[in-house]
Amino acid sequence: MYFTLVSERMITLKKLQKTNLNDLNQELKNGKYMLFFTADWCPDCRFIKPVMPAIEAEYSEYTFLMVDRDENIDLAGEMGIMGIPSFVAYSDGEEIGRFNNGDRKTKAEVENFINSLSSTVAK
């Protein structure tokens, strides 16, 4: 788990254990989720990880799940995640958006992506 102190409260990015698409769909059935696909060896992932707790705090309506792409390589393939870091948003079991490529992502780019989702689904 990766954690840091943000505004005097602890924010923890929950790590999704190894899973398959069917089980993941069951877990994402109710509520809003943001999947963060990453890997320890990925320099662009290491670039964004330090700001993830702040993003999670800002968008608390989402449950953020950190997905190790290597541990969940079959899941990543089934979901079409070819580049990391990547983000996939769900609301009540339906995918509502994705920011999926192999480019380095800034905090502002991730925030812009999440803000763009508000037109897709009510908060």
C-alpha positions, 0 to 999 in steps of 0.5 A: 500500500502507498500512503501519505498524510494529506490535510492532516488525514491519512489517505491510503490507495487500496491495492487490488489483489490479483483478480479476473474480469468477472470478479472485478465487475462484481466488486465494482457493481455499486459505487464509483471507482477509479482503477489506477493501473501501475507497476513498480518498474514503471518510471512514469508510474513512479512520477504520478504516485506521490500525488495520488493521495492528493487526487484521491482526497480531492475526488473522495466520491471515488474509491481508488484502487491501485492495480499492479499491471504485472500481477493482473496481466490477464485482467489488463489484457482483457481490459485493453490496458496496454500502457501504464499508468492508466486510469479507468473510471466506473460508476455502478458497474459501468465503465464511464471513462478511461485515460489509457496510454503509456505517456507520463501523466501530470496531476493536472491531466489526471484531474482534467480527466476526472473532471470530464467524467462529471458530464458522463454521470452525476456525482 
